[in-house]
Amino acid sequence: MLLRPQLPETPTPTPPATTTQHTHAPACSCQHSHMPTAPARRSLPSPSTRAVGLVLVGGVVLTALLTAVAVSAISVAVAAVVLRSLLSAQNRRR
């Protein structure tokens, strides 16, 4: 029992309190049924076409910049390897 953790007992949840139905006297004498009203839904603001276009253009520009940096880094690395190879070959000839 040293290696078996003991979990604490969780308290049992209490049932929710019962709600009482209130009956109201009808405001008119007509015989229509009472329709429950649905809660009002808040719609999300729709993004404008200009905002979507700006986000897409910004993404393309940032991707192009990242690609340019990656290509530059690779070309610098290749140039460094070539220079290192040339310098080590020159030092061996002496």
All heavy atoms as an XYZ file, in Angstrom:
680
protein
N       0.672     -1.055      0.000
C       0.000      0.000      0.000
C       0.812      1.274      0.000
O       0.275      2.347      0.000
C      -0.862     -0.176      1.172
C      -1.612     -1.558      1.268
S      -1.411     -2.817      0.030
C      -1.161     -4.276      0.921
N       2.087      1.119     -0.051
C       2.932      2.291     -0.155
C       2.896      2.861     -1.574
O       2.978      4.065     -1.764
C       4.363      1.917      0.240
C       5.339      3.075      0.343
C       4.911      3.986      1.475
C       6.735      2.568      0.562
N       2.742      1.978     -2.570
C       2.775      2.427     -3.947
C       1.385      2.713     -4.518
O       1.277      3.154     -5.647
C       3.469      1.383     -4.815
C       4.929      1.111     -4.457
C       5.492      0.018     -5.307
C       5.753      2.371     -4.585
N       0.350      2.461     -3.784
C      -1.003      2.719     -4.271
C      -1.532      4.012     -3.667
O      -1.767      4.101     -2.461
C      -1.945      1.581     -3.880
C      -1.711      0.342     -4.669
C      -2.817     -0.620     -4.399
N      -2.558     -1.874     -5.093
C      -3.350     -2.913     -5.054
N      -4.433     -2.867     -4.309
N      -3.062     -3.985     -5.733
N      -1.724      5.021     -4.493
C      -2.251      6.275     -3.945
C      -3.732      6.131     -3.615
O      -4.478      5.468     -4.313
C      -2.045      7.279     -5.080
C      -2.019      6.452     -6.309
C      -1.433      5.123     -5.908
N      -4.109      6.728     -2.533
C      -5.498      6.705     -2.120
C      -6.162      8.010     -2.578
O      -5.705      9.098     -2.251
C      -5.596      6.587     -0.586
C      -5.022      5.295     -0.053
C      -5.834      4.092     -0.522
O      -7.044      4.159     -0.615
N      -5.148      3.000     -0.817
N      -7.210      7.877     -3.357
C      -7.914      9.055     -3.841
C      -8.927      9.498     -2.803
O      -9.592      8.671     -2.179
C      -8.625      8.728     -5.160
C      -7.703      8.329     -6.317
C      -8.524      7.942     -7.525
C      -6.775      9.463     -6.660
N      -9.058     10.792     -2.613
C     -10.044     11.260     -1.636
C     -11.453     11.015     -2.185
O     -11.686     11.029     -3.393
C      -9.751     12.747     -1.505
C      -9.081     13.114     -2.781
C      -8.321     11.889     -3.213
N     -12.351     10.790     -1.285
C     -13.732     10.566     -1.696
C     -14.362     11.887     -2.081
O     -14.207     12.891     -1.384
C     -14.517      9.922     -0.556
C     -14.099      8.493     -0.281
C     -15.013      7.851      0.737
O     -16.186      8.259      0.819
O     -14.538      6.959      1.443
N     -15.071     11.874     -3.197
C     -15.724     13.098     -3.646
C     -17.116     13.165     -3.044
O     -17.826     12.160     -2.969
C     -15.838     13.123     -5.177
O     -16.544     11.961     -5.603
C     -14.462     13.130     -5.823
N     -17.494     14.328     -2.593
C     -18.839     14.449     -2.019
C     -19.892     14.299     -3.117
O     -19.680     14.685     -4.259
C     -18.857     15.846     -1.418
C     -17.801     16.593     -2.152
C     -16.765     15.578     -2.554
N     -21.013     13.702     -2.748
C     -22.078     13.530     -3.734
C     -22.762     14.864     -3.957
O     -23.023     15.614     -3.008
C     -23.106     12.495     -3.234
O     -23.605     12.932     -1.976
C     -22.484     11.126     -3.100
N     -23.034     15.200     -5.210
C     -23.668     16.500     -5.482
C     -25.120     16.492     -5.012
O     -25.809     15.477     -5.087
C     -23.576     16.639     -6.997
C     -23.439     15.242     -7.505
C     -22.739     14.459     -6.423
N     -25.539     17.614     -4.527
C     -26.926     17.735     -4.074
C     -27.806     18.015     -5.279
O     -27.398     18.733     -6.195
C     -27.065     18.870     -3.051
O     -26.618     20.084     -3.675
C     -26.236     18.596     -1.818
N     -28.994     17.449     -5.311
C     -29.879     17.704     -6.456
C     -30.314     19.163     -6.459
O     -30.398     19.807     -5.406
C     -31.063     16.765     -6.215
C     -31.028     16.459     -4.761
C     -29.600     16.553     -4.337
N     -30.564     19.706     -7.650
C     -30.963     21.117     -7.707
C     -32.332     21.321     -7.077
O     -33.171     20.424     -7.047
C     -30.996     21.420     -9.209
C     -31.149     20.091     -9.869
C     -30.492     19.093     -8.951
N     -32.511     22.486     -6.561
C     -33.781     22.808     -5.913
C     -34.884     22.837     -6.958
O     -34.677     23.264     -8.089
C     -33.687     24.162     -5.219
N     -36.050     22.360     -6.581
C     -37.163     22.336     -7.523
C     -37.698     23.740     -7.701
O     -37.770     24.530     -6.751
C     -38.281     21.408     -7.026
O     -38.701     21.876     -5.752
C     -37.796     19.984     -6.916
N     -38.057     24.047     -8.928
C     -38.611     25.366     -9.209
C     -40.119     25.255     -9.277
O     -40.671     24.252     -9.718
C     -38.077     25.911    -10.539
O     -38.411     24.983    -11.580
C     -36.577     26.078    -10.492
N     -40.761     26.273     -8.842
C     -42.220     26.269     -8.873
C     -42.689     26.997    -10.113
O     -42.100     28.001    -10.520
C     -42.791     26.946     -7.620
O     -42.286     28.280     -7.562
C     -42.401     26.192     -6.367
N     -43.727     26.480    -10.731
C     -44.293     27.089    -11.917
C     -45.281     28.171    -11.492
O     -46.156     27.939    -10.660
C     -45.012     26.034    -12.765
C     -44.084     25.013    -13.368
C     -43.278     25.607    -14.515
O     -43.693     26.579    -15.112
N     -42.127     25.038    -14.772
N     -45.102     29.334    -12.043
C     -46.014     30.432    -11.767
C     -47.031     30.502    -12.888
O     -46.676     30.518    -14.056
C     -45.269     31.768    -11.680
C     -44.305     31.823    -10.544
N     -44.697     31.958     -9.240
C     -42.951     31.751    -10.515
C     -43.644     31.970     -8.457
N     -42.563     31.846     -9.210
N     -48.250     30.531    -12.538
C     -49.286     30.689    -13.547
C     -49.803     32.109    -13.471
O     -50.096     32.636    -12.383
C     -50.434     29.690    -13.322
O     -50.933     29.875    -12.001
C     -49.940     28.266    -13.484
N     -49.876     32.730    -14.614
C     -50.328     34.109    -14.685
C     -51.709     34.148    -15.318
O     -52.041     33.345    -16.186
C     -49.361     34.953    -15.524
C     -47.989     35.017    -14.926
N     -47.685     35.811    -13.855
C     -46.839     34.373    -15.248
C     -46.415     35.665    -13.548
N     -45.872     34.790    -14.380
N     -52.447     35.080    -14.911
C     -53.766     35.271    -15.517
C     -53.567     35.813    -16.923
O     -52.690     36.650    -17.153
C     -54.582     36.246    -14.690
N     -54.312     35.293    -17.894
C     -54.129     35.775    -19.266
C     -54.507     37.253    -19.370
O     -55.434     37.731    -18.714
C     -55.055     34.880    -20.084
C     -56.039     34.336    -19.125
C     -55.361     34.278    -17.797
N     -53.781     37.962    -20.213
C     -54.053     39.385    -20.395
C     -55.261     39.605    -21.281
O     -55.891     40.654    -21.230
C     -52.835     40.067    -21.002
N     -55.573     38.607    -22.099
C     -56.747     38.728    -22.966
C     -57.567     37.447    -22.850
O     -57.117     36.455    -22.313
C     -56.332     38.983    -24.408
S     -55.300     37.680    -25.080
N     -58.743     37.458    -23.419
C     -59.608     36.287    -23.285
C     -59.534     35.360    -24.490
O     -60.295     34.412    -24.580
C     -61.054     36.745    -23.061
O     -61.462     37.498    -24.191
N     -58.624     35.620    -25.414
C     -58.514     34.741    -26.581
C     -57.830     33.434    -26.178
O     -57.167     33.343    -25.155
C     -57.775     35.433    -27.710
S     -56.152     36.046    -27.255
N     -57.975     32.409    -26.990
C     -57.504     31.066    -26.636
C     -56.223     30.691    -27.405
O     -56.157     29.657    -28.032
C     -58.619     30.043    -26.944
C     -59.884     30.252    -26.165
C     -59.660     30.016    -24.679
O     -58.867     29.163    -24.297
N     -60.359     30.778    -23.855
N     -55.206     31.507    -27.368
C     -53.953     31.141    -28.037
C     -53.022     30.471    -27.032
O     -53.105     30.688    -25.833
C     -53.283     32.358    -28.680
C     -52.922     33.433    -27.695
N     -53.821     34.391    -27.312
C     -51.779     33.695    -27.028
C     -53.251     35.205    -26.434
N     -52.006     34.800    -26.244
N     -52.165     29.607    -27.568
C     -51.254     28.886    -26.676
C     -50.050     29.769    -26.356
O     -49.621     30.581    -27.163
C     -50.795     27.588    -27.331
O     -50.065     27.888    -28.509
N     -49.522     29.557    -25.190
C     -48.359     30.330    -24.750
C     -47.112     29.712    -25.364
O     -46.783     28.564    -25.110
C     -48.270     30.312    -23.221
C     -47.109     31.094    -22.704
N     -45.833     30.625    -22.767
C     -47.036     32.318    -22.123
C     -45.017     31.517    -22.245
N     -45.728     32.551    -21.847
N     -46.391     30.452    -26.197
C     -45.161     29.975    -26.822
C     -43.977     30.468    -25.990
O     -43.868     31.667    -25.735
C     -45.037     30.516    -28.251
C     -46.127     30.037    -29.178
S     -45.999     28.286    -29.515
C     -44.518     28.267    -30.459
N     -43.133     29.558    -25.555
C     -41.954     30.018    -24.803
C     -41.014     30.780    -25.732
O     -40.807     30.382    -26.869
C     -41.325     28.728    -24.291
C     -41.827     27.676    -25.211
C     -43.168     28.123    -25.689
N     -40.494     31.861    -25.233
C     -39.596     32.668    -26.055
C     -38.194     32.092    -25.978
O     -37.720     31.693    -24.916
C     -39.579     34.123    -25.573
O     -39.170     34.131    -24.210
C     -40.948     34.762    -25.703
N     -37.562     32.016    -27.126
C     -36.187     31.526    -27.192
C     -35.247     32.635    -26.741
O     -35.530     33.817    -26.938
C     -35.853     31.102    -28.613
N     -34.144     32.266    -26.119
C     -33.201     33.307    -25.712
C     -32.621     34.002    -26.946
O     -32.428     33.389    -27.988
C     -32.121     32.542    -24.946
C     -32.257     31.132    -25.388
C     -33.684     30.935    -25.764
N     -32.378     35.272    -26.813
C     -31.854     36.043    -27.933
C     -30.432     35.595    -28.248
O     -29.600     35.460    -27.354
C     -31.881     37.522    -27.590
N     -30.168     35.365    -29.519
C     -28.827     34.954    -29.930
C     -28.049     36.166    -30.406
O     -28.554     36.977    -31.159
C     -28.903     33.948    -31.080
C     -29.415     32.623    -30.666
C     -29.279     31.668    -31.809
N     -29.765     30.353    -31.419
C     -29.675     29.294    -32.187
N     -29.125     29.380    -33.368
N     -30.127     28.139    -31.781
N     -26.838     36.237    -29.944
C     -25.964     37.309    -30.403
C     -25.149     36.776    -31.548
O     -24.402     35.812    -31.413
C     -25.053     37.779    -29.280
C     -25.790     38.516    -28.193
C     -24.900     38.939    -27.083
N     -23.556     39.266    -27.533
C     -22.581     39.625    -26.729
N     -22.805     39.718    -25.462
N     -21.390     39.892    -27.191
N     -25.276     37.389    -32.688
C     -24.515     36.923    -33.838
C     -23.122     37.538    -33.801
O     -22.930     38.671    -33.346
C     -25.218     37.296    -35.139
O     -25.283     38.709    -35.248
N     -22.155     36.787    -34.287
C     -20.789     37.289    -34.337
C     -20.663     38.269    -35.486
O     -21.306     38.101    -36.524
C     -19.819     36.126    -34.542
C     -19.762     35.108    -33.411
C     -18.864     33.951    -33.801
C     -19.238     35.763    -32.163
N     -19.850     39.276    -35.326
C     -19.694     40.220    -36.440
C     -18.985     39.529    -37.602
O     -18.000     38.823    -37.418
C     -18.835     41.338    -35.847
C     -18.157     40.726    -34.691
C     -19.070     39.658    -34.172
N     -19.523     39.719    -38.783
C     -18.914     39.072    -39.943
C     -17.701     39.880    -40.385
O     -17.751     41.109    -40.451
C     -19.926     38.971    -41.080
O     -20.321     40.267    -41.467
N     -16.601     39.195    -40.663
C     -15.400     39.927    -41.080
C     -15.612     40.498    -42.483
O     -16.222     39.872    -43.342
C     -14.305     38.864    -41.063
C     -15.026     37.580    -41.216
C     -16.374     37.763    -40.595
N     -15.115     41.669    -42.684
C     -15.279     42.298    -43.992
C     -14.302     41.663    -44.976
O     -13.313     41.033    -44.611
C     -15.029     43.803    -43.888
O     -13.664     44.035    -43.575
N     -14.582     41.853    -46.243
C     -13.732     41.282    -47.291
C     -12.357     41.921    -47.256
O     -11.356     41.260    -47.515
C     -14.376     41.540    -48.668
O     -15.778     41.621    -48.530
C     -14.069     40.445    -49.624
N     -12.314     43.177    -46.902
C     -11.033     43.870    -46.854
C     -10.143     43.306    -45.758
O      -8.939     43.114    -45.944
C     -11.282     45.354    -46.623
C     -10.038     46.183    -46.694
C     -10.361     47.653    -46.604
N      -9.139     48.428    -46.671
C      -9.087     49.725    -46.647
N     -10.211     50.415    -46.594
N      -7.948     50.352    -46.700
N     -10.739     43.003    -44.598
C      -9.957     42.455    -43.485
C      -9.412     41.076    -43.842
O      -8.249     40.765    -43.560
C     -10.811     42.377    -42.229
N     -10.239     40.263    -44.481
C      -9.778     38.927    -44.883
C      -8.659     39.049    -45.906
O      -7.645     38.344    -45.847
C     -10.966     38.101    -45.444
C     -10.479     36.801    -46.051
C     -11.971     37.829    -44.354
N      -8.805     39.971    -46.840
C      -7.764     40.192    -47.848
C      -6.455     40.646    -47.226
O      -5.378     40.191    -47.625
N      -6.558     41.540    -46.243
C      -5.336     42.018    -45.581
C      -4.625     40.899    -44.832
O      -3.395     40.808    -44.838
C      -5.680     43.158    -44.623
C      -5.967     44.518    -45.267
C      -6.418     45.520    -44.219
C      -4.739     45.035    -45.990
N      -5.390     40.039    -44.193
C      -4.785     38.917    -43.467
C      -4.100     37.969    -44.445
O      -2.979     37.499    -44.196
C      -5.852     38.187    -42.622
C      -5.324     36.870    -42.100
C      -6.296     39.070    -41.469
N      -4.748     37.694    -45.562
C      -4.149     36.792    -46.552
C      -2.890     37.390    -47.164
O      -1.869     36.698    -47.307
C      -5.168     36.468    -47.647
C      -6.314     35.557    -47.232
C      -7.288     35.380    -48.377
C      -5.795     34.225    -46.767
N      -2.933     38.663    -47.513
C      -1.755     39.313    -48.093
C      -0.620     39.355    -47.076
O       0.546     39.098    -47.403
C      -2.111     40.725    -48.600
C      -0.870     41.533    -48.938
C      -3.009     40.623    -49.826
N      -0.950     39.660    -45.819
C       0.080     39.664    -44.779
C       0.717     38.295    -44.601
O       1.930     38.180    -44.423
N      -0.094     37.245    -44.648
C       0.448     35.891    -44.543
C       1.363     35.546    -45.700
O       2.421     34.929    -45.524
N       0.983     35.941    -46.907
C       1.817     35.669    -48.081
C       3.141     36.418    -47.976
O       4.215     35.864    -48.256
C       1.056     36.041    -49.375
C       1.978     36.039    -50.574
C      -0.096     35.077    -49.595
N       3.087     37.682    -47.560
C       4.312     38.480    -47.437
C       5.238     37.890    -46.375
O       6.456     37.760    -46.592
C       3.964     39.952    -47.126
C       5.196     40.733    -46.694
C       3.312     40.603    -48.328
N       4.683     37.515    -45.230
C       5.522     36.939    -44.175
C       6.116     35.600    -44.603
O       7.277     35.295    -44.294
C       4.712     36.777    -42.889
C       4.361     38.079    -42.177
C       3.475     37.798    -40.978
C       5.613     38.809    -41.758
N       5.360     34.798    -45.332
C       5.879     33.528    -45.821
C       7.008     33.760    -46.821
O       8.026     33.059    -46.808
C       4.751     32.709    -46.469
O       3.699     32.547    -45.521
C       5.234     31.355    -46.918
N       6.849     34.751    -47.689
C       7.901     35.068    -48.665
C       9.168     35.550    -47.958
O      10.289     35.165    -48.344
C       7.394     36.122    -49.636
N       9.007     36.369    -46.927
C      10.185     36.835    -46.181
C      10.894     35.686    -45.483
O      12.132     35.608    -45.473
C       9.778     37.902    -45.160
C       9.425     39.279    -45.720
C       8.873     40.166    -44.619
C      10.641     39.914    -46.344
N      10.139     34.781    -44.900
C      10.732     33.631    -44.230
C      11.473     32.747    -45.229
O      12.571     32.257    -44.943
C       9.648     32.827    -43.513
C      10.112     31.604    -42.732
C      11.014     32.028    -41.587
C       8.923     30.828    -42.219
N      10.906     32.570    -46.403
C      11.563     31.780    -47.443
C      12.854     32.455    -47.888
O      13.881     31.782    -48.089
C      10.619     31.595    -48.639
O       9.408     31.014    -48.160
C      11.218     30.713    -49.696
N      12.833     33.771    -48.039
C      14.033     34.495    -48.451
C      15.138     34.364    -47.407
O      16.323     34.167    -47.750
C      13.697     35.962    -48.689
N      14.785     34.448    -46.150
C      15.780     34.298    -45.084
C      16.360     32.881    -45.087
O      17.571     32.677    -44.928
C      15.156     34.650    -43.715
C      16.048     34.230    -42.572
C      14.877     36.140    -43.643
N      15.508     31.881    -45.299
C      15.976     30.493    -45.313
C      16.920     30.250    -46.484
O      17.968     29.602    -46.337
C      14.791     29.544    -45.372
N      16.577     30.773    -47.666
C      17.446     30.595    -48.844
C      18.768     31.306    -48.625
O      19.846     30.765    -48.966
C      16.727     31.107    -50.111
C      17.678     31.222    -51.285
C      15.568     30.187    -50.457
N      18.742     32.496    -48.047
C      19.988     33.222    -47.767
C      20.859     32.460    -46.777
O      22.080     32.364    -46.953
C      19.680     34.609    -47.206
O      18.941     35.351    -48.133
N      20.260     31.898    -45.749
C      21.029     31.148    -44.757
C      21.660     29.907    -45.383
O      22.824     29.574    -45.087
C      20.124     30.747    -43.597
N      20.944     29.236    -46.251
C      21.495     28.042    -46.899
C      22.649     28.428    -47.820
O      23.689     27.748    -47.846
C      20.381     27.295    -47.666
C      19.409     26.666    -46.675
C      20.959     26.240    -48.591
C      18.179     26.071    -47.309
N      22.494     29.537    -48.560
C      23.575     29.935    -49.467
C      24.815     30.370    -48.686
O      25.955     30.082    -49.099
C      23.113     31.058    -50.394
O      22.800     32.207    -49.645
N      24.635     31.029    -47.550
C      25.789     31.401    -46.716
C      26.463     30.155    -46.161
O      27.701     30.075    -46.109
C      25.342     32.361    -45.590
C      26.425     32.508    -44.529
C      24.972     33.713    -46.169
N      25.679     29.162    -45.771
C      26.259     27.927    -45.247
C      27.053     27.197    -46.327
O      28.150     26.682    -46.069
C      25.157     27.026    -44.705
N      26.517     27.147    -47.547
C      27.242     26.496    -48.652
C      28.525     27.249    -48.953
O      29.587     26.640    -49.160
C      26.333     26.394    -49.900
C      27.129     25.999    -51.131
C      25.207     25.412    -49.655
N      28.468     28.577    -48.977
C      29.676     29.373    -49.234
C      30.709     29.142    -48.140
O      31.922     29.044    -48.424
C      29.307     30.850    -49.322
N      30.290     29.023    -46.900
C      31.231     28.780    -45.804
C      31.899     27.415    -45.956
O      33.113     27.279    -45.723
C      30.499     28.873    -44.469
N      31.153     26.404    -46.353
C      31.737     25.071    -46.540
C      32.729     25.088    -47.687
O      33.821     24.496    -47.597
C      30.614     24.033    -46.782
C      31.177     22.707    -47.257
C      29.796     23.835    -45.513
N      32.407     25.781    -48.774
C      33.325     25.853    -49.913
C      34.595     26.598    -49.530
O      35.718     26.156    -49.843
C      32.623     26.517    -51.121
C      33.617     26.862    -52.220
C      31.529     25.610    -51.657
N      34.472     27.729    -48.848
C      35.654     28.480    -48.422
C      36.517     27.663    -47.463
O      37.755     27.677    -47.549
C      35.244     29.790    -47.764
C      34.835     30.918    -48.719
C      34.321     32.109    -47.939
C      36.023     31.316    -49.582
N      35.884     26.956    -46.563
C      36.626     26.123    -45.614
C      37.393     25.031    -46.348
O      38.556     24.737    -46.034
C      35.641     25.518    -44.622
C      36.256     24.725    -43.529
C      35.155     24.246    -42.612
N      35.670     23.426    -41.545
C      34.937     22.743    -40.714
N      33.620     22.786    -40.834
N      35.458     22.026    -39.756
N      36.746     24.445    -47.337
C      37.400     23.396    -48.118
C      38.579     23.966    -48.893
O      39.652     23.357    -48.952
C      36.385     22.764    -49.076
O      37.038     21.876    -49.942
N      38.403     25.147    -49.506
C      39.496     25.757    -50.269
C      40.663     26.142    -49.373
O      41.837     25.946    -49.727
C      38.976     26.978    -51.019
C      38.057     26.707    -52.207
C      37.528     28.009    -52.766
C      38.809     25.936    -53.281
N      40.372     26.693    -48.201
C      41.440     27.114    -47.293
C      42.194     25.894    -46.718
O      43.421     25.933    -46.573
C      40.882     27.965    -46.181
C      40.438     29.375    -46.583
C      39.796     30.094    -45.411
C      41.623     30.168    -47.124
N      41.469     24.827    -46.423
C      42.159     23.663    -45.875
C      42.993     22.975    -46.960
O      44.069     22.450    -46.672
C      41.150     22.676    -45.282
O      40.348     22.124    -46.297
N      42.543     23.003    -48.198
C      43.326     22.426    -49.300
C      44.576     23.254    -49.550
O      45.644     22.718    -49.858
C      42.472     22.329    -50.554
N      44.466     24.582    -49.427
C      45.613     25.458    -49.641
C      46.658     25.262    -48.535
O      47.848     25.292    -48.787
C      45.154     26.922    -49.696
C      46.251     27.888    -50.035
C      45.736     29.328    -50.040
O      44.640     29.592    -49.589
N      46.567     30.217    -50.563
N      46.209     25.068    -47.298
C      47.116     24.883    -46.172
C      47.833     23.541    -46.283
O      48.972     23.410    -45.828
C      46.385     24.971    -44.862
C      46.031     26.410    -44.516
O      46.628     27.344    -45.050
N      45.036     26.573    -43.658
N      47.231     22.534    -46.876
C      47.872     21.215    -47.015
C      48.980     21.231    -48.051
O      49.928     20.468    -47.982
C      46.832     20.176    -47.414
C      46.044     19.661    -46.252
C      45.199     18.499    -46.660
N      43.829     18.746    -46.189
C      42.747     18.270    -46.706
N      42.800     17.493    -47.754
N      41.584     18.548    -46.204
N      48.876     22.094    -49.053
C      49.886     22.157    -50.128
C      51.180     22.767    -49.642
O      52.228     22.548    -50.222
C      49.356     22.974    -51.292
C      48.276     22.256    -52.048
C      47.873     23.045    -53.266
N      46.689     22.456    -53.871
C      45.910     23.062    -54.722
N      46.181     24.294    -55.086
N      44.872     22.455    -55.216
N      51.182     23.534    -48.645
C      52.396     24.227    -48.172
C      53.297     23.306    -47.481
O      53.502     22.434    -46.983
C      52.021     25.366    -47.237
C      51.395     26.483    -47.988
C      51.183     27.615    -47.021
N      50.570     28.721    -47.763
C      50.308     29.855    -47.246
N      50.587     30.097    -45.989
N      49.778     30.804    -47.944
